[in-house]
């Protein structure tokens, strides 16, 4: 029996994609020298409000998988489908960014075997482009999904599932705390692959996936919870953002070299305080998505379109943003940093969507290979 479509999910995907684009737009525009402390304060505080983007993508993945596969999973068919829809597009774009970055930097071609070794390394580390780290982090959740189903299952009573999710939250918080304090390190060069890429280790993001799984199993209960707590979440978020804003202001008062890097790090998602802040944001974003999902206006439909093509557009957007940011910084400097950010964000979002839709409509398997689907 085909399950009912979760109307909010497409909207959530669209919101998550746009939040990612805004994050990367800010990162590109706010690296300009000579920005005023006030501009940096506002920009990096705004960054704190959209840090939910990656956790939201992980959360959505958990919701969709647990909702659609609440019964027994045919693991072989499941992996085959994800390999085709997720991993192959990732590998294709890894090759694209490898070639493109090499072309831009003027790196001379090496032997075919050396290039193949480079691509394999980039595929495992997600370093072909700055945004592909996400793929290294999210793919293990697909591979380990049957194990995750052993932790949270519809065959158990909901208090037990809730207790499991709460336990995972505590463990995740402890891991993030240890990471933020520099406690998870190793001098063993043979373990460099693990310890040099902790930001993309799925264990540091597992709570968002398992929370999504819990929501996928008890979707209506989650919606009721959101309705009852969104006002409280908004009030607590206000307190959280005040704390973030004050901390950013203090940092920018005393830093002269690369102040954006220091102040943006305040809202880095792998920190205990930001985990709590992001949870509040997830409640509020879901509440907003539910309101938008009930709307059939053109802006709402456009957001649905962004959600439908969010995976492919995510893979494309770094390429689009490089083009757009260079044009904006070269020709629109007179407009100021905030106008530049808005223009670059809008152009990158639309260009990524247009390219994704265009590629998806190619009448061959080429379109599906590059666009994929989650």
C-alpha positions in Angstrom: 0.0 0.0 0.0 1.4 3.4 -1.1 1.9 5.8 1.8 0.5 9.3 1.9 2.9 12.0 0.8 4.4 14.1 3.5 3.5 17.5 2.2 6.0 19.3 4.5 9.1 17.4 3.3 9.4 19.0 -0.1 9.1 22.4 1.5 11.7 21.5 4.1 14.1 20.4 1.4 13.6 23.7 -0.4 14.2 25.6 2.8 17.3 23.6 3.6 18.8 24.1 0.1 18.2 27.8 0.2 19.8 28.0 3.6 22.9 26.2 2.4 23.2 28.6 -0.6 22.8 31.6 1.8 25.5 30.2 4.1 28.0 29.7 1.2 27.0 33.1 -0.3 27.8 34.8 3.0 31.1 32.9 3.2 32.1 34.1 -0.2 31.0 37.7 0.0 32.1 38.4 3.6 35.7 37.5 3.0 36.1 40.9 1.4 38.7 43.1 3.1 37.7 46.3 4.7 34.2 45.3 5.9 32.9 47.3 8.9 32.6 45.5 12.3 28.8 46.1 12.1 28.6 44.4 8.7 30.5 41.4 10.1 28.4 41.3 13.2 25.1 41.3 11.2 26.4 38.8 8.6 27.7 36.2 11.1 24.7 36.6 13.4 22.5 35.8 10.3 24.7 32.8 9.8 23.6 31.5 13.2 20.0 31.6 12.1 20.6 29.4 9.1 23.0 26.9 10.6 20.1 24.4 10.6 20.6 23.7 6.9 22.8 20.6 7.0 21.1 19.2 10.2 17.8 19.7 8.5 18.9 17.7 5.4 20.1 14.9 7.8 16.8 15.1 9.7 14.7 14.9 6.5 16.7 11.8 5.4 15.8 10.1 8.6 12.1 11.1 8.3 11.8 9.8 4.8 13.6 6.5 5.3 11.9 5.6 8.5 8.5 6.7 7.2 8.8 4.8 3.9 10.6 1.7 5.3 8.9 1.1 8.6 8.5 -2.6 7.7 11.3 -5.1 6.8 13.8 -3.7 4.3 15.1 -5.6 1.3 18.7 -4.4 1.9 20.0 -5.4 -1.5 17.3 -3.5 -3.4 17.6 -0.6 -1.0 21.3 -0.2 -1.5 21.0 -0.7 -5.3 18.5 2.1 -5.4 20.6 4.5 -3.3 23.7 3.7 -5.3 22.0 4.7 -8.4 20.2 7.8 -7.0 22.8 9.1 -4.6 26.3 7.6 -4.9 26.6 7.7 -8.7 25.6 11.4 -8.9 28.1 12.2 -6.2 30.9 10.4 -8.0 30.0 12.1 -11.2 30.2 15.6 -9.6 33.4 14.6 -7.8 34.9 14.0 -11.3 33.4 17.3 -12.6 34.8 19.4 -9.7 38.1 17.7 -10.0 38.4 18.6 -13.7 36.9 22.0 -13.2 39.1 23.0 -10.3 42.2 21.7 -12.1 41.2 23.8 -15.1 40.8 27.0 -13.1 44.0 26.5 -11.2 46.0 25.6 -14.3 47.2 22.3 -12.9 48.9 20.2 -15.6 47.4 16.8 -16.3 49.2 13.8 -14.8 49.0 10.1 -15.8 45.6 8.5 -16.0 46.4 6.3 -12.9 47.4 9.3 -10.8 44.3 11.1 -11.8 42.2 8.1 -10.9 43.9 7.8 -7.6 43.2 11.5 -7.0 39.5 11.1 -7.8 39.2 8.1 -5.5 40.8 10.0 -2.6 38.5 13.0 -3.3 35.5 10.7 -3.3 36.3 9.2 0.1 37.1 12.6 1.6 34.6 14.9 -0.1 37.4 17.4 -0.9 36.6 17.8 -4.6 34.6 20.8 -3.6 33.9 22.4 -0.3 30.2 21.3 -0.2 30.8 17.7 -1.0 31.8 16.8 2.5 28.1 16.4 3.2 28.0 13.4 0.9 30.7 11.6 2.8 28.7 12.2 6.0 25.3 11.3 4.7 26.1 8.1 2.7 26.9 6.0 5.8 23.3 6.6 7.1 22.0 4.8 4.0 24.5 2.0 4.3 23.8 1.5 8.1 20.1 2.1 7.9 19.1 -1.5 8.9 21.2 -1.1 12.0 19.5 2.2 12.8 16.2 0.5 12.5 17.3 -1.9 15.3 17.7 1.1 17.6 14.3 2.7 16.8 11.5 0.5 15.6 7.7 0.8 15.3 7.5 -2.7 16.9 8.5 -1.1 20.2 6.4 1.1 22.5 7.0 4.8 21.8 8.5 5.6 25.3 11.3 3.1 24.6 12.0 4.7 21.2 11.9 8.2 22.8 14.4 7.0 25.5 16.7 5.6 22.8 16.6 8.9 20.9 17.3 10.8 24.1 20.3 8.6 24.8 21.6 9.1 21.3 21.2 12.9 21.9 23.3 12.7 25.1 26.0 10.6 23.3 26.0 13.0 20.4 26.4 16.0 22.7 29.3 14.4 24.5 31.0 13.6 21.2 30.5 17.2 19.9 31.7 18.6 23.2 34.9 16.5 23.0 35.4 17.5 19.4 34.9 21.2 20.2 37.5 21.0 23.0 40.0 19.3 20.9 39.9 16.1 22.9 39.4 13.7 19.9 42.9 13.6 18.3 45.6 11.1 17.4 49.3 11.4 16.5 49.2 8.1 14.5 49.6 9.1 10.8 47.9 5.8 9.8 44.7 7.1 11.4 44.8 10.5 9.7 41.8 9.6 7.4 39.7 9.3 10.5 40.9 12.2 12.7 41.5 14.7 9.9 37.9 14.5 8.7 35.9 14.4 11.9 33.6 17.1 10.7 32.1 14.7 8.2 32.1 11.7 10.4 28.4 10.5 10.5 28.7 9.8 14.3 28.7 13.6 15.0 25.5 14.0 13.1 23.7 10.8 14.1 21.1 12.4 16.5 19.6 14.5 13.7 19.1 11.3 11.6 17.6 9.3 14.5 15.4 12.3 15.5 14.2 12.2 11.9 13.6 8.5 12.2 11.5 9.0 15.4 9.5 11.7 13.5 9.0 9.4 10.6 7.5 6.7 12.8 5.3 9.2 14.8 4.7 11.9 12.2 1.3 13.1 13.5 2.6 13.2 17.1 5.5 15.3 16.0 3.2 17.8 14.3 1.2 18.0 17.5 4.4 18.6 19.5 5.5 21.3 17.1 2.1 23.1 17.4 2.3 23.1 21.2 5.9 24.2 21.5 6.7 26.6 18.6 6.1 29.7 20.7 8.3 28.4 23.5 10.9 27.5 20.9 10.8 31.0 19.5 11.3 32.6 22.9 14.2 30.3 23.7 15.7 30.9 20.2 15.6 34.6 21.0 17.6 34.1 24.1 20.0 31.9 22.2 20.5 34.4 19.4 21.1 37.2 21.9 23.9 35.1 23.4 25.4 34.4 20.0 25.1 38.1 19.0 26.9 39.3 22.1 29.7 36.8 21.6 30.2 37.8 18.0 30.3 41.5 18.9 33.0 40.8 21.5 35.1 38.8 19.1 34.9 41.3 16.3 36.0 44.1 18.7 39.4 42.4 19.2 40.2 40.6 16.0 41.8 42.4 13.0 43.0 39.4 10.9 40.2 37.5 9.1 37.5 38.5 11.6 34.9 36.6 9.6 36.6 33.3 10.3 36.7 33.9 14.0 33.1 35.2 14.4 31.6 32.6 12.0 33.1 29.9 14.1 30.8 30.9 17.0 27.9 29.3 15.2 29.7 26.2 13.9 27.1 23.4 14.1 29.3 20.8 15.9 29.2 22.5 19.2 26.9 21.6 22.2 25.3 25.1 22.4 24.6 25.1 18.6 23.1 21.7 18.8 20.4 23.0 21.2 19.9 26.1 19.1 19.5 24.0 15.9 16.9 21.8 17.6 14.9 25.0 18.4 15.3 26.0 14.7 14.2 22.6 13.5 10.9 23.0 15.4 10.3 26.5 14.0 11.3 25.6 10.5 9.0 22.6 10.5 6.1 24.8 11.8 6.9 27.3 9.0 7.0 24.5 6.4 3.6 23.2 7.5 2.1 26.6 7.0 3.7 27.0 3.6 2.6 23.4 2.6 -1.0 24.5 3.0 -0.5 27.3 0.6 -0.7 27.1 -3.2 0.7 30.5 -4.1 3.5 31.0 -6.6 6.2 31.5 -4.0 5.1 28.3 -2.2 5.1 26.4 -5.5 8.6 27.8 -6.3 9.8 26.5 -2.9 8.3 23.1 -3.7 10.3 23.1 -7.0 13.5 23.9 -5.1 12.6 21.0 -2.8 12.0 18.6 -5.7 15.3 19.4 -7.3 17.2 20.1 -4.0 19.7 17.2 -4.3 20.8 17.9 -7.8 20.8 21.7 -7.2 22.9 21.1 -4.1 25.5 19.3 -6.1 25.5 22.1 -8.8 25.4 25.2 -6.6 29.1 25.5 -5.8 29.8 25.7 -9.5 27.0 28.3 -9.9 28.1 30.3 -6.9 31.6 30.6 -8.1 30.4 32.2 -11.3 27.9 34.4 -9.6 30.1 35.6 -6.8 32.9 36.5 -9.2 30.5 38.6 -11.3 29.0 40.3 -8.2 32.3 41.1 -6.6 33.8 42.4 -9.8 30.9 44.6 -11.0 28.6 45.4 -8.1 31.1 46.5 -5.4 29.4 49.9 -5.3 26.2 48.3 -3.9 27.7 47.2 -0.6 28.0 43.8 1.0 24.4 43.2 1.9 23.0 44.0 -1.5 25.8 41.9 -3.0 24.8 39.0 -0.8 21.2 39.2 -1.7 21.8 39.4 -5.4 24.4 36.6 -5.3 22.1 34.4 -3.3 19.1 34.9 -5.6 21.1 34.4 -8.8 23.0 31.3 -7.5 19.7 29.7 -6.3 17.9 30.3 -9.6 20.9 29.3 -11.7 21.4 26.1 -9.8 17.7 25.2 -10.2 17.6 26.0 -13.9 20.7 23.9 -14.5 19.3 21.1 -12.5 15.9 21.1 -14.2 17.6 21.4 -17.6 19.9 18.4 -16.9 17.1 16.3 -15.5 15.1 16.7 -18.7 17.9 15.3 -20.9 16.3 12.3 -22.6 18.9 9.7 -21.5 20.3 8.2 -18.3 22.8 11.1 -18.3 20.3 13.4 -16.6 19.5 11.0 -13.8 23.2 10.3 -13.3 24.0 14.0 -12.7 20.8 15.1 -10.9 20.1 12.0 -8.7 17.4 11.8 -6.2 17.1 11.3 -2.4 
